[in-house]
Amino acid sequence: MLSEHRGLTRIVDGMRRAVDETACSAGSTSAMLMRAMLYYIQEFPDQIHHPKEEQYLFRRLRERTDECDSVIEELERQHEEGGQRIHALERALTRYELVGADMLPALREEVMNYADFYARHRHLEESVILPAAQRYLTAADWVEIDEAFGANRDPFERLENECNLRDLYALIVQTMPDAQS
């Protein structure tokens, strides 16, 4: 689960770097990279990771304690909101691709807003939910959760014409601008 968080964090950080690079150059490569990143976020975290958090981790935690109910409700709301934010990012990217540089500030704002949103979301999961899960869940609960997350596979692996998400992730990471430290 945490490795999936780290992978998504890397993609979100890459979006920030890509939009900054777009401001410094002709952005067709960065726009294509951004599209790949958005696709990855829609297909993996939104379709696989978040539903499993809700079905396994959140459900089990609710069974063991009511201490985290309000935080879980907030995280579930954020899962819904994340999809809306991705759609807003796609619209901003499309406007940039169609209109050009005049739309770059709006695209950059959407990317930064999403990155901040995701950082807050991840922090809430990792600072509240996971410590509570460590306190309240049983070994059997963790076996079930680990099996569920360990079974996360590319939803397209059965389709011949779609990219494997691991390959897409590797391509994105290889194509991302280097982090500026």
C-alpha positions in Angstrom: 0.0 0.0 0.0 2.8 2.5 0.9 4.7 1.6 -2.2 1.6 2.5 -4.2 1.5 5.8 -2.4 5.2 6.4 -3.2 4.6 5.6 -6.9 1.6 8.0 -7.1 3.6 10.7 -5.3 6.3 10.3 -7.9 3.8 10.7 -10.8 2.3 13.8 -9.1 5.7 15.3 -8.6 6.4 14.6 -12.2 3.3 16.5 -13.3 4.6 19.5 -11.4 8.0 19.3 -13.1 6.4 18.7 -16.5 4.2 21.8 -16.3 7.2 23.8 -15.2 9.2 22.4 -18.1 6.3 23.3 -20.5 6.6 26.9 -19.4 10.3 26.8 -20.4 10.0 25.1 -23.8 7.6 24.1 -26.6 5.5 21.8 -24.5 4.3 19.1 -26.9 6.4 16.4 -25.2 5.3 17.7 -21.7 1.7 17.7 -22.8 1.9 14.1 -24.0 3.7 13.2 -20.7 1.0 14.9 -18.7 -1.7 12.9 -20.6 0.1 9.7 -19.8 0.3 10.7 -16.1 -3.4 11.6 -16.0 -4.3 8.3 -17.6 -2.2 6.4 -15.1 -3.9 8.2 -12.2 -7.3 7.4 -13.5 -6.6 3.7 -14.2 -4.5 2.7 -11.2 -5.2 4.8 -8.0 -8.8 5.8 -8.9 -9.9 2.4 -10.3 -7.8 0.0 -8.2 -6.0 1.5 -5.2 -8.8 3.6 -3.7 -11.5 1.0 -4.0 -9.3 -1.5 -2.2 -8.5 1.0 0.6 -12.3 1.4 1.1 -13.2 -2.3 0.8 -10.4 -3.7 2.9 -8.6 -1.2 5.1 -11.4 1.2 5.9 -14.0 -1.5 6.3 -11.9 -3.5 8.7 -10.9 -0.4 10.6 -14.6 0.5 11.0 -15.3 -3.0 12.3 -12.6 -2.7 15.0 -13.1 1.0 16.2 -15.3 4.0 15.6 -12.3 6.3 16.4 -11.5 6.9 12.8 -15.0 7.1 11.3 -14.9 10.9 10.6 -11.5 10.6 9.0 -12.5 7.6 6.9 -15.6 9.6 5.7 -13.3 12.5 4.7 -11.0 10.2 2.9 -13.8 8.6 1.0 -15.1 12.0 0.1 -11.6 12.9 -1.1 -11.5 9.8 -3.3 -14.6 11.1 -5.1 -13.1 14.6 -5.2 -9.9 13.3 -6.7 -11.7 12.0 -9.8 -13.3 15.4 -10.2 -9.9 17.1 -9.9 -8.4 14.8 -12.5 -11.2 15.7 -14.9 -10.5 19.4 -14.2 -6.8 18.8 -15.0 -7.7 17.0 -18.3 -9.9 20.0 -19.3 -7.1 22.4 -18.5 -4.6 20.4 -20.4 -6.9 20.2 -23.4 -7.4 23.9 -23.4 -3.7 24.4 -23.3 -3.2 22.0 -26.2 -5.9 23.8 -28.2 -5.3 27.4 -27.3 -1.6 27.4 -26.5 0.6 29.3 -24.0 -2.2 31.6 -22.8 -3.7 28.6 -21.1 -0.5 27.5 -19.3 -1.1 29.5 -16.1 -4.5 27.8 -15.7 -3.0 24.4 -16.3 -0.2 25.1 -13.9 -2.7 26.1 -11.2 -4.7 22.9 -11.7 -1.6 20.8 -11.4 -0.4 22.6 -8.3 -3.9 22.4 -6.7 -4.1 18.6 -7.5 -0.6 18.1 -6.0 -1.5 19.9 -2.8 -4.8 18.0 -2.6 -3.0 14.7 -3.1 -0.3 15.5 -0.5 -3.0 16.4 2.1 -4.9 13.2 1.3 -1.8 11.0 1.5 -0.8 12.6 4.8 -4.2 11.9 6.3 -4.0 8.3 5.3 -0.4 7.8 6.5 -0.6 9.9 9.7 -4.0 8.9 11.0 -5.4 5.8 9.3 -2.3 3.6 9.0 -1.2 4.2 12.7 -4.8 3.4 13.8 -4.8 0.3 11.6 -1.5 -0.8 13.3 -3.2 -0.5 16.7 -6.6 -2.0 15.9 -6.3 -4.5 13.1 -5.6 -8.2 13.7 -3.0 -10.3 12.0 -5.8 -12.0 10.0 -7.0 -8.5 8.9 -3.5 -7.7 7.7 -3.2 -11.0 5.8 -6.5 -10.1 4.0 -5.4 -6.5 3.3 -1.9 -7.6 2.1 -3.4 -10.2 -0.2 -5.9 -7.7 -1.6 -3.2 -5.1 -2.3 -0.7 -7.7 -3.5 -3.3 -8.8 -6.1 -3.4 -5.3 -7.6 -2.7 -5.9 -11.2 -3.0 -4.0 -14.4 -6.7 -4.0 -15.4 -5.7 -4.1 -19.0 -3.3 -7.1 -18.9 -5.9 -9.2 -20.7 -6.3 -6.7 -23.5 -3.9 -6.9 -26.4 -4.1 -3.3 -27.5 -3.6 -1.5 -24.2 -0.4 -0.7 -22.4 0.5 -2.5 -19.3 0.3 0.0 -16.4 3.7 -1.0 -15.1 5.2 -0.3 -18.5 3.3 3.0 -18.6 4.6 3.9 -15.2 8.2 3.1 -16.2 7.8 5.1 -19.4 6.4 8.1 -17.4 9.2 7.9 -14.9 11.9 7.7 -17.6 10.4 10.6 -19.5 9.9 12.9 -16.6 12.1 16.0 -16.3 14.8 15.5 -13.6 13.9 16.8 -10.2 15.3 20.2 -9.4 16.9 20.0 -6.0 
